[in-house]
Amino acid sequence: MIGDGHTTTLNGRPVRTRPTRRLEEATLLTSDPLTRTPPEWRAFAALTARAKLVRTWGDCYGYLLVATGWPT
């Protein structure tokens, strides 16, 4: 995927997420939450506490495969 700071594209087509107005309605996907430093960890913990659902590497990578058309 490539982005210009405003739009993310895949094969020249814009990539979109489902519309969500509040963090409490959002699903947060992250690669590895354990690699953050203590100041980052506090901010990340606050973020994850507000998100509706948090998934890490396995789900994140699986959704990437689905979104990009790879067989799973």
TIRO-211761 format. One line per field, with one value per residue (C-alpha): x negated, y, z; residue in three letters. Coordinates in steps of 0.2 Angstrom, whole numbers, plus 2048, in hexadecimal, padded with zeros to 3 digits. Layout:
xx	(X; ...)
yy	(Y; ...)
zz	(Z; ...)
resn	(ALA; ...)
END
This chain:
xx	(800; 7FA; 801; 7FE; 802; 814; 81A; 814; 815; 813; 80F; 814; 825; 829; 82A; 838; 83D; 84F; 855; 853; 855; 84F; 840; 84C; 854; 843; 839; 827; 81A; 808; 7F9; 7EF; 7F5; 7E6; 7D8; 7DE; 7D3; 7DB; 7E2; 7E9; 7F0; 7FA; 802; 805; 80D; 819; 81D; 821; 82B; 837; 838; 847; 83C; 829; 820; 80E; 802; 80B; 81C; 813; 809; 818; 823; 815; 815; 828; 827; 81A; 822; 816; 81E; 81E)
yy	(800; 811; 822; 834; 83A; 83B; 82C; 81A; 810; 7FE; 7FB; 80D; 80C; 815; 80A; 80E; 809; 808; 818; 81A; 82B; 826; 81C; 812; 80B; 807; 7F7; 7F9; 7EE; 7EF; 7E5; 7E3; 7ED; 7E7; 7F0; 801; 80B; 810; 821; 81A; 80B; 817; 820; 80F; 808; 817; 815; 802; 806; 810; 806; 7FA; 7EB; 7E9; 7DB; 7D8; 7D1; 7C1; 7CA; 7D9; 7CF; 7C4; 7D4; 7DB; 7CB; 7CB; 7DE; 7DB; 7CC; 7BF; 7AE; 7AA)
zz	(800; 7FC; 804; 801; 812; 80E; 804; 805; 7F5; 7F0; 7DD; 7DA; 7E2; 7F3; 802; 80E; 820; 826; 82D; 840; 849; 85A; 860; 86B; 85B; 852; 850; 854; 84A; 84F; 84B; 85B; 86B; 875; 86B; 872; 87E; 88F; 889; 87A; 884; 88F; 880; 877; 887; 887; 875; 877; 886; 87C; 86C; 86A; 865; 864; 85A; 858; 84B; 846; 843; 83B; 82F; 82A; 827; 81C; 812; 80F; 80B; 7FE; 7F6; 7FC; 800; 812)
resn	(MET; ILE; GLY; ASP; GLY; HIS; THR; THR; THR; LEU; ASN; GLY; ARG; PRO; VAL; ARG; THR; ARG; PRO; THR; ARG; ARG; LEU; GLU; GLU; ALA; THR; LEU; LEU; THR; SER; ASP; PRO; LEU; THR; ARG; THR; PRO; PRO; GLU; TRP; ARG; ALA; PHE; ALA; ALA; LEU; THR; ALA; ARG; ALA; LYS; LEU; VAL; ARG; THR; TRP; GLY; ASP; CYS; TYR; GLY; TYR; LEU; LEU; VAL; ALA; THR; GLY; TRP; PRO; THR)
END
